[in-house]
Amino acid sequence: MGATSKKTAVEIAREMTERFVHLNDADLQLLASILVRKEVKRGEIIIPDGVICHDHIYIEKGLVRQYYYKNGHDVTEHFSTEGDTVMSIESLYAGVTNHLLAEALEPCILWLHNYNKFIELTEKSWGIAKYYRVFQEDDLIITQHKADAFRFESSRERYERFVKEYPEAAKRAPLQHIASYLLMTPETLSRIRAGAV
């Protein structure tokens, strides 16, 4: 399939958390105990439409696109690469049916952890609870940045921000998906990339 890894669940637990908090070995072992490794092929739907999501998904290797359908077209909502977490927030937290799909744009190695099991760990471990709080704060800031970009920035500024904040996705994602994410046509994006806009 092209995606190979020899990392252990404990190594992945450390990767997932180290940019947010430093967990001790016992907390890393606790988190590792609920991680499930999954390999997916390019084009595979990781989070389908019409289901209730139960997992946070950490990307060890690969590129994932989240998208939804509007007026018969799919609209890219987000890109995630190595070190990112993918989830359908409303479905996961509120237990409602999902309409934000996730697709592997490359072969991926993913690590899933069940949300309910994770919440149980936050009640047992102060370190894991702190990780979860800081992770959520970071995710909310990212969401605010995107909303502000679409409200206040020109097409060129949005593209330049995207390249700066998501350099791997900018290099690896198909043009039509990047254009969709930036709410512009592929032609407009091509002109921006060529410096014509």
C-alpha positions in Angstrom: 0.0 0.0 0.0 3.0 2.3 0.4 2.4 3.4 4.0 4.6 1.6 6.4 5.5 2.3 10.0 7.2 0.6 13.0 6.1 3.1 15.6 4.5 1.8 18.8 1.3 3.2 20.3 3.4 4.8 23.1 5.6 6.6 20.5 2.4 7.8 18.8 0.9 9.0 22.1 4.1 11.0 22.7 3.9 12.5 19.2 0.2 13.4 19.6 0.7 15.2 22.9 4.2 16.7 22.9 3.4 20.0 21.2 0.7 20.6 23.8 2.0 19.2 27.1 4.6 16.9 28.5 3.0 13.7 29.7 4.8 11.3 32.1 5.4 7.7 31.1 2.3 6.5 33.0 0.0 8.9 31.2 1.6 8.0 27.8 0.9 4.3 28.6 -2.7 5.1 29.5 -3.2 7.0 26.2 -1.5 4.4 24.2 -3.8 1.7 25.7 -6.8 3.1 23.7 -5.0 3.8 20.4 -5.9 1.6 17.4 -3.7 1.6 14.3 -5.4 1.7 10.9 -4.0 1.8 7.3 -6.2 3.3 4.6 -5.8 3.5 0.8 -5.8 6.7 -1.3 -9.4 7.6 -2.0 -10.8 5.7 1.0 -13.5 7.5 3.0 -12.4 7.6 6.6 -15.4 9.3 8.0 -18.5 8.7 5.9 -21.7 10.7 5.7 -24.7 9.7 7.7 -23.0 8.0 10.7 -22.3 9.0 14.2 -18.5 9.5 14.8 -16.9 7.9 17.8 -13.2 8.6 17.3 -10.5 11.2 17.2 -8.1 10.2 14.3 -4.4 11.1 14.5 -2.5 11.1 11.2 0.9 9.4 11.5 1.4 9.5 7.7 -0.6 10.8 4.8 -3.0 13.6 3.7 -6.7 13.8 4.6 -9.3 16.1 3.3 -12.6 16.9 5.1 -15.5 18.1 3.0 -19.2 18.4 2.8 -21.8 18.6 -0.1 -23.6 21.8 -1.0 -25.8 22.3 -4.0 -24.5 19.1 -5.6 -20.8 20.0 -5.2 -18.3 18.9 -2.6 -16.7 21.7 -0.7 -13.4 21.2 1.1 -13.5 22.3 4.7 -10.0 21.3 5.9 -6.8 19.5 5.2 -4.8 17.5 7.7 -1.3 16.0 7.4 1.2 14.2 9.6 0.8 15.2 13.2 -2.8 16.5 12.8 -6.0 15.1 14.3 -9.2 14.6 12.2 -12.7 14.5 13.6 -16.2 15.5 13.0 -16.7 17.8 16.0 -20.4 18.1 16.1 -21.0 14.4 15.5 -18.3 13.3 18.0 -19.3 15.7 20.8 -23.1 15.9 20.4 -23.7 12.4 19.1 -25.5 13.6 15.9 -25.3 12.2 12.4 -22.2 13.3 10.5 -22.2 15.4 7.3 -18.5 16.3 7.2 -16.8 13.5 5.4 -13.1 12.7 5.6 -11.2 11.2 2.6 -7.6 9.9 2.3 -5.9 11.8 -0.5 -2.8 9.6 0.0 -2.2 6.2 1.6 -2.4 6.9 5.3 -1.4 5.4 8.6 -4.0 6.6 11.2 -4.3 6.0 14.9 -7.9 6.1 16.3 -8.9 6.6 19.8 -12.5 6.3 21.0 -13.8 9.6 22.4 -15.7 8.0 25.3 -12.7 6.0 26.4 -10.5 9.1 26.0 -12.9 11.1 28.3 -12.6 8.4 30.9 -8.8 8.8 30.8 -9.2 12.6 31.3 -11.0 11.7 34.6 -8.2 9.5 35.7 -5.2 11.6 34.6 -4.6 15.3 35.2 -1.9 15.3 32.5 -4.3 13.8 29.9 -7.0 16.3 31.0 -4.6 19.2 30.5 -3.6 17.9 27.1 -7.2 17.7 26.1 -7.9 21.3 27.2 -4.8 22.7 25.5 -5.6 20.7 22.3 -9.2 22.1 22.3 -7.9 25.7 22.7 -5.5 25.3 19.8 -8.3 23.8 17.6 -10.6 26.8 18.4 -7.9 29.3 17.6 -7.3 27.6 14.2 -11.1 27.8 13.5 -11.1 31.5 14.4 -8.1 32.2 12.1 -9.9 30.5 9.2 -13.2 32.4 9.9 -11.2 35.7 10.1 -9.4 35.0 6.9 -12.6 34.5 4.9 -14.2 37.6 6.4 -11.3 40.0 6.1 -8.7 38.8 3.6 -8.5 38.9 -0.2 -8.2 35.8 -2.3 -4.4 36.2 -2.6 -4.0 36.8 1.2 -6.1 33.7 1.9 -3.9 31.6 -0.4 -0.7 33.0 1.1 -2.0 32.3 4.6 -2.8 28.7 3.5 0.7 28.1 2.1 2.2 29.4 5.3 0.0 27.6 7.7 -0.5 24.3 5.7 2.7 24.0 3.6 2.4 20.2 3.2 -1.2 20.4 2.1 -0.3 23.2 -0.3 2.3 21.0 -1.9 0.4 17.7 -2.0 -3.3 18.4 -2.3 -5.0 18.6 -5.8 -5.6 22.1 -7.1 -9.4 21.7 -7.2 -9.5 20.8 -3.5 -7.3 23.7 -2.5 -9.4 26.1 -4.6 -12.6 24.7 -3.0 -11.1 25.2 0.5 -10.2 28.8 -0.3 -13.7 29.4 -1.8 -12.4 30.2 -5.3 -12.4 28.6 -8.7 -9.4 26.5 -9.8 -8.9 29.2 -12.5 -8.6 32.0 -10.0 -6.2 29.9 -7.9 -4.1 29.2 -10.9 -3.9 32.9 -11.7 -2.9 33.7 -8.1 -0.2 31.0 -8.2 1.1 32.5 -11.4 1.1 36.0 -9.8 -1.5 37.4 -12.2 -4.0 38.4 -9.5 
